[in-house]
Amino acid sequence: METSISHMMQSMKHWYLLLIVGILFVAFGIWMFFYPMDSYLGLALFFGLSFLFSGIFESVFAVVNRKEMQNWGWSLVLGLFTLLFGIFLISNFGLTMVILPLYVGFVFLFRSLGAIGFSFDLKHYNVSGWGWLMALGILGVVFSCILIVNPVFAGMTLVVWTALGFIVSGVFNIMLSLKVRKLHNFLKPIEK
């Protein structure tokens, strides 16, 4: 089994699924800034839908690329966790409104730690731009820790912090998808 990240990225299929997830996250984050006064119940519904669809896309991406990706199971776990989180948010509005800051904080913490880990992999293989991805991962950890450590404060400003979390996570997915596409296109002619 080839252990090179370049081989993994070259053989990945459907890089655009990561791009779609990123665009959805950024769009949802921007939408939240424009409509901060919408009801908390509406926020919970849109949270659920965004996590539901991104979980579906991430799970499909992991399964389709299972033969090309090392540790593809972690990507699948993240996708399934995101999908289940979306289903939970949609079906339990009352409970969601009470503990939403903690849920969002832990989900973004998990995603941000994954981003930091992937950035180290890119650095190890001398892929340019890994530092930007690392910075976005660290920024995501900061936002998620604020949500987790101080849910009362976060509850009052949840719209702002969550919008920033979605935007950071979305920008990371967009940048990562473009790097995967670029590296895939660059390595394809070399292999022939």
C-alpha positions in Angstrom: 0.0 0.0 0.0 1.3 3.4 -1.0 1.7 5.7 2.0 2.5 8.9 0.2 0.1 11.8 0.6 0.8 12.7 -3.0 -0.5 9.3 -4.2 -3.5 9.7 -2.0 -4.3 13.2 -3.3 -3.7 12.2 -6.9 -6.1 9.3 -6.8 -8.9 11.1 -4.8 -12.1 11.4 -6.7 -14.8 14.0 -6.4 -12.6 16.8 -4.7 -15.5 19.1 -5.4 -17.5 17.6 -2.6 -15.1 19.3 -0.2 -15.6 22.5 -2.1 -19.4 22.2 -1.9 -19.2 21.7 1.9 -16.9 24.7 2.2 -19.2 26.9 0.1 -22.2 25.8 2.1 -20.4 26.6 5.4 -19.2 30.1 4.2 -22.6 30.9 2.7 -24.4 29.9 5.9 -21.9 31.9 8.0 -22.5 35.0 5.9 -26.2 34.5 6.0 -26.1 34.5 9.8 -24.4 37.9 9.8 -27.1 39.4 7.6 -30.0 38.0 9.7 -28.9 38.0 13.3 -32.3 38.7 14.7 -34.0 35.6 13.4 -35.4 33.3 16.0 -33.2 30.9 17.8 -35.5 28.2 16.6 -34.9 29.1 13.0 -31.2 29.1 13.7 -31.5 25.5 15.1 -33.3 24.4 12.0 -30.8 25.9 9.6 -28.0 24.4 11.7 -29.5 21.0 11.4 -29.9 21.3 7.7 -26.4 22.5 7.1 -24.9 19.7 9.2 -27.2 17.2 7.6 -26.2 18.0 4.0 -22.5 18.5 4.8 -22.5 15.2 6.7 -24.0 13.5 3.6 -21.4 15.0 1.3 -18.5 14.2 3.6 -19.6 10.6 4.1 -20.0 10.1 0.3 -16.5 11.6 -0.2 -15.0 9.3 2.3 -16.7 6.1 0.9 -15.9 7.0 -2.7 -12.2 7.5 -1.9 -11.8 4.7 0.7 -9.3 2.8 -1.5 -7.2 5.9 -2.2 -7.2 7.5 1.3 -5.2 6.4 4.3 -7.4 6.4 7.4 -10.5 7.1 5.3 -12.6 5.8 8.2 -11.9 9.0 10.2 -13.3 11.1 7.3 -16.4 8.8 7.3 -16.7 9.1 11.1 -16.6 12.9 10.8 -19.2 12.8 8.0 -21.5 10.4 10.0 -21.1 12.4 13.2 -22.0 15.6 11.2 -25.0 13.8 9.7 -26.2 12.5 13.1 -25.7 15.9 14.6 -27.9 17.5 11.9 -30.6 14.9 12.5 -30.5 15.6 16.2 -30.7 19.3 15.7 -33.7 19.1 13.5 -35.6 16.7 15.7 -35.0 18.3 19.2 -35.6 22.0 18.9 -36.3 22.6 22.6 -33.2 20.8 23.9 -31.1 22.2 21.0 -31.9 25.8 22.0 -30.6 25.2 25.5 -27.4 23.4 24.7 -26.6 24.5 21.2 -23.5 26.5 22.1 -21.8 23.4 23.5 -22.7 21.2 20.5 -21.5 23.7 18.1 -18.3 24.2 20.1 -17.4 20.5 20.2 -18.2 20.0 16.5 -16.0 22.8 15.4 -13.3 21.7 17.9 -13.3 18.3 16.3 -13.2 19.8 12.8 -10.5 22.3 13.7 -8.2 19.6 15.3 -8.6 17.5 12.1 -7.6 20.6 10.1 -4.5 21.0 12.2 -3.6 17.4 11.7 -4.1 17.5 8.0 -2.0 20.7 7.8 0.9 18.8 9.5 0.6 16.1 6.8 0.8 18.7 4.1 3.8 20.3 5.7 5.6 16.9 5.9 5.2 16.4 2.2 6.3 20.0 1.4 2.9 21.1 0.0 2.8 24.9 -0.3 0.2 26.8 1.7 0.0 24.4 4.6 0.6 27.3 7.0 -2.7 29.0 6.0 -4.6 25.8 6.6 -2.8 25.4 10.0 -3.8 29.0 10.9 -7.4 28.4 10.0 -7.4 25.2 12.1 -6.0 27.1 15.1 -8.5 29.9 14.6 -11.2 27.3 14.6 -9.9 25.9 17.9 -10.0 29.3 19.4 -13.6 29.9 18.3 -14.7 26.5 19.5 -13.1 26.9 22.9 -14.9 30.1 23.5 -18.2 28.4 22.8 -17.3 25.4 25.1 -15.8 27.3 28.0 -18.4 30.1 28.3 -21.7 28.9 27.0 -23.6 31.8 28.7 -21.5 34.4 26.9 -21.6 32.2 23.8 -25.4 32.0 24.0 -25.7 35.8 23.9 -23.4 36.1 21.0 -23.9 32.7 19.4 -24.8 34.1 16.0 -21.5 35.9 15.7 -19.3 33.2 17.0 -21.1 30.5 15.1 -21.0 32.5 11.9 -17.3 33.0 12.3 -16.9 29.3 13.0 -18.8 28.3 9.8 -16.8 30.8 7.7 -13.4 29.6 9.0 -14.4 25.9 8.6 -15.8 26.7 5.1 -12.7 28.5 4.0 -10.6 25.6 5.2 -12.6 23.1 3.1 -12.5 25.4 0.0 -8.7 25.8 0.3 -8.2 22.1 0.9 -10.4 21.1 -2.1 -8.4 23.4 -4.4 -5.1 22.0 -3.1 -6.3 18.4 -3.6 -7.5 19.4 -7.2 -4.2 21.2 -8.0 -2.0 18.4 -6.6 -4.2 15.8 -8.4 -3.8 17.7 -11.7 -0.1 18.3 -11.2 0.8 14.7 -10.3 -1.4 13.0 -13.0 1.0 13.9 -15.9 4.0 12.9 -13.8 2.8 9.4 -13.2 2.2 8.8 -17.0 
